[in-house]
Amino acid sequence: QVQLVESGGGLVQAGDSLRLSCAASGRTFARYVMAWFRQAPGQEREFVADIRWSGGSTYADSVKGRFTISRDNVKNTVLLQMNSLKPEDTGVYYCAARHASASSWDYWGQGTQVTVSS
């Protein structure tokens, strides 16, 4: 079992930066692929970025060059550094995890709200 707790959301202006953090429980954190998703009001949840144990990462086109995902396999944390924020980045951001051998995201955090004003 993996438990995830996000923090770091808030209200910022367009162009500002924000860093989200996800604290994960479990002794085998390094074996899990970690990701961030987001959900805007009235829209479906969408993928933002993920990171493997090795540090390899993937980003949605909408955030490439602005967001950076990183992980600390000792502290069991995943960070999402968000720069040059836009109003369309507004939403609830969720941390997710799946075992490296799994195909679905089995574990989710409760989400943290990010609001970007224009």
N, C-alpha and C positions, 0 to 999 in steps of 0.2 A: 504494500500500500504506500501511496505517496500523497502527502497533504501539501497543498500549495496556498501561500498567503501573499497577496500582492499589497504593495504600498507605493506611495509617491505621486498619486494622481492629484489633480487640482485645477484651478482656473488660471489660465495664462493668456497673454495677448499673442496675436499672430506675429511670428518671427522669433518668439521666445523659445527657450529650451526647457525640457523637463526630463527627469530620469525616474523610471519605474523600477521597482525591485520586486523580486519574487523569492520568497524563502521556502525551501522545500525540505520536508522531513524524509527520513528513510536513509538506510545505510548504503544503498547502491545507487546513489544519485548519479554517479558518473555513467551508469549504464543506460540512462534515459536521455532521449532527445527532448529538448525543452523548446517551447515556442510561446509566442505572444499572438493573440487574436484580438480583434476589436469588433464592437457592434455599435453602430450608430442608431439613433432613434428611428424606428420604422424600417430598419434594414436588417438583413441577415448577418450573422457573425462572419467575419472575413479574416483570412490569414494575414499576419503582418510580417513575422520573421520566425525562423527556428535556428537552433544551433545543436550540433552533435557534440559528443564527448570530446572529440578531437579539436573542437573549435570551428570546424567548418560550418558555414551558415548560408541561409537562403533568405531572400527578402522579396516582399511584394514589390511590383514595379512602382507603386504609388509612394513608397517610402525609401527607395534606393537612393543613397547619397545623403539622406537626411537622418535616418535612424541607424543605430548600431546596437546589435545584440551581443552580449558577452556572458560568460559563466565562470563561476569559481567552484571547482569541484571539491575543494576543501571546506569552504564555507556553505556549500549547498545553496548557492544563490544564482539567480539569473537577472541580469540587468538589461533594460532597454533605454538607451540614451536617445532622446528625441530632440533634434535640432530643427531650426527653421520651421516651426510648427505652423500649420494652416488651419483655418476653421473646419475644413473637411476632415481633419484628424480627430475631431470631437467624437467621443464615444466612451463606452465602457471597455476597458482593456482587461483581458483575461490571460492569465498564465496557464499553460497546459503542458502535460507531459505524456510521453508514451515510451514504453520500453523499446530499446533499439531494434528488437525483433518483431515488434507489433506494427500493425498497419493503421490503427485508429488511435485517436487521442483519448486515453482512458481516464485521465485525471485533470481536473480543472479547479482553479481558484475561484473565489467569490467575485472577483472583478474590482477594478478601481476606476473611478470616473475621471476622464480628462476632458476639459472644456477649453476650447481655443476661441477667443473672441476676436472679431475683426476690427 
